Amino acid sequence: MTMASSDVKNGEKYMLSAKGADFSQVLKRYDIDLQQVATPEQMAKKMLPKDEVFKKVAEEVLYMRFKTVGPVVMEALKQRNPLDVINNGLVAGMEVVAKLYAEHVYYLPEIMMAAKTMEIGIALAEKQVPGGRETKGTVLMHAAEGDPHDIGKNIAAVMVRSSGYTVVDMGRDVPIVDLVAKAVELKPLFVSGTALMTTTMSAFPTEAKLLQEKGLSMPLMGCGGAVNREYANSYDLGIYSEKAPQTPVIADKIRAGYDWKKVREEWDSIIGGA
C-alpha cells in the first residue's frame, strides 16, 4: 500500500509508505464514543419487567407497536389490575425508552412513536379504572416568548406525562403575560420553560418576577440549549433541568414538598437518580 504523495532524491522518485501507520484517530467522528454497539433488545433485556404480562405490554411501547398495543393491553387487562397495567407495563416501557434516549440509542422519532403507543394503551386501561386514573399533579410547560424551538419541550412533556402528571402544554413562542395568566389560573405544581436562544431565555426571570407579584411561589424550571444551571439559579423561583429524563425525577421531589430552594440545594443528588 502506498500513498499518493512522493519525494524526489538524486533524480529518483520515492513513494511514501503507509505501512505501520496508525489511522485509528484520523477523521474520527466526534460522537463515536457515544454510540452503542448493543441493540435496543440487548440493552432493554435487564430493564424490562420480569412479569411476563407486564413485559409484553412494555415491549409494545419499547418497540413502538402502536398498531398492536390495543389487543395486547386488552389481554393484559383480563389478568391484571388496570392501574398496574399502566404503571408496571406501559409506563415501565416508556422508562426503558427514556433510558435508550439518554444513551443515544433512540432519538426524537422513536420517543414520539413510543409515546403515541403508550397513550393508546393508557386510554384503553383508563376506561377500566373507576373514576379514571389519578394524576400526580399539573405541570405547565412552554417554550419562551420569541422562541420557535419546541423539540426539547415536547420530549420532556412526554416523559412527565408518562410519569403520571397532567401536562398543560402551551406550545412555543408563548407571551410572558399569557404564561403568567395561565399559571394564576391553574396554580400548577411547577412551571417549565425552554429556550434554545440566548435572546429568549431572558423571559424566565421576567416570568418569575411576575409570578411572585401574583403571589405564586411554585418553581420555574429553566431548560433548553441556551440555559445552564448557573443562569436558572440566578433568579428567584428558578430551578434547572439539563436533560428531559431529569424532569420527572425533579417533579417527584417537588410533589414530595421540595420548594425551589431545596431543589437547588439537593440538585446533584436528585438528578443522580435520573
Secondary structure as the mmCIF struct_conf table of DSSP 4:
data_model
#
loop_
_struct_conf.conf_type_id
_struct_conf.id
_struct_conf.beg_label_comp_id
_struct_conf.beg_label_asym_id
_struct_conf.beg_label_seq_id
_struct_conf.end_label_comp_id
_struct_conf.end_label_asym_id
_struct_conf.end_label_seq_id
STRN STRN1 THR A 2 LYS A 9
TURN_TY1_P TURN_TY1_P1 ASN A 10 GLY A 11
STRN STRN2 GLU A 12 SER A 17
TURN_TY1_P TURN_TY1_P2 LYS A 19 GLY A 20
TURN_TY1_P TURN_TY1_P3 SER A 24 LEU A 27
TURN_TY1_P TURN_TY1_P4 TYR A 30 ASP A 31
HELX_RH_3T_P HELX_RH_3T_P1 ILE A 32 LEU A 34
BEND BEND1 VAL A 37 ALA A 38
HELX_RH_AL_P HELX_RH_AL_P1 PRO A 40 ALA A 44
TURN_TY1_P TURN_TY1_P5 LYS A 45 MET A 47
BEND BEND2 LEU A 48 LEU A 48
BEND BEND3 LYS A 50 ASP A 51
HELX_RH_AL_P HELX_RH_AL_P2 GLU A 52 LEU A 62
TURN_TY1_P TURN_TY1_P6 TYR A 63 MET A 64
TURN_TY1_P TURN_TY1_P7 PHE A 66 THR A 68
HELX_RH_AL_P HELX_RH_AL_P3 VAL A 69 LEU A 77
TURN_TY1_P TURN_TY1_P8 LYS A 78 GLN A 79
BEND BEND4 ARG A 80 ARG A 80
HELX_RH_AL_P HELX_RH_AL_P4 PRO A 82 ASP A 84
HELX_RH_PI_P HELX_RH_PI_P1 VAL A 85 LEU A 90
HELX_RH_AL_P HELX_RH_AL_P5 VAL A 91 ALA A 102
TURN_TY1_P TURN_TY1_P9 GLU A 103 HIS A 104
BEND BEND5 VAL A 105 TYR A 106
HELX_RH_AL_P HELX_RH_AL_P6 LEU A 108 GLU A 126
TURN_TY1_P TURN_TY1_P10 LYS A 127 GLN A 128
BEND BEND6 VAL A 129 VAL A 129
TURN_TY1_P TURN_TY1_P11 PRO A 130 GLY A 131
HELX_LH_PP_P HELX_LH_PP_P1 ARG A 133 THR A 135
BEND BEND7 LYS A 136 LYS A 136
STRN STRN3 THR A 138 ALA A 143
HELX_LH_PP_P HELX_LH_PP_P2 ALA A 144 ALA A 144
TURN_TY1_P TURN_TY1_P12 GLU A 145 GLY A 146
HELX_RH_AL_P HELX_RH_AL_P7 ILE A 151 SER A 162
TURN_TY1_P TURN_TY1_P13 SER A 163 GLY A 164
STRN STRN4 THR A 166 ASP A 169
BEND BEND8 ARG A 172 ASP A 173
HELX_RH_AL_P HELX_RH_AL_P8 ILE A 176 LEU A 186
BEND BEND9 LEU A 189 LEU A 189
STRN STRN5 PHE A 190 THR A 194
BEND BEND10 LEU A 196 MET A 197
TURN_TY1_P TURN_TY1_P14 THR A 198 SER A 202
HELX_RH_AL_P HELX_RH_AL_P9 ALA A 203 GLU A 213
TURN_TY1_P TURN_TY1_P15 LYS A 214 GLY A 215
STRN STRN6 LEU A 220 CYS A 223
BEND BEND11 GLY A 224 GLY A 224
TURN_TY1_P TURN_TY1_P16 GLY A 225 ALA A 226
HELX_RH_AL_P HELX_RH_AL_P10 ARG A 229 ALA A 232
TURN_TY1_P TURN_TY1_P17 ASN A 233 SER A 234
BEND BEND12 TYR A 235 TYR A 235
TURN_TY1_P TURN_TY1_P18 ASP A 236 LEU A 237
STRN STRN7 GLY A 238 TYR A 240
BEND BEND13 GLU A 242 LYS A 243
TURN_TY1_P TURN_TY1_P19 ALA A 244 PRO A 245
HELX_RH_AL_P HELX_RH_AL_P11 GLN A 246 ARG A 255
TURN_TY1_P TURN_TY1_P20 ALA A 256 GLY A 257
HELX_RH_AL_P HELX_RH_AL_P12 TRP A 260 GLU A 265
TURN_TY1_P TURN_TY1_P21 GLU A 266 GLU A 266
HELX_RH_AL_P HELX_RH_AL_P13 TRP A 267 ILE A 271
TURN_TY1_P TURN_TY1_P22 GLY A 272 GLY A 273
#
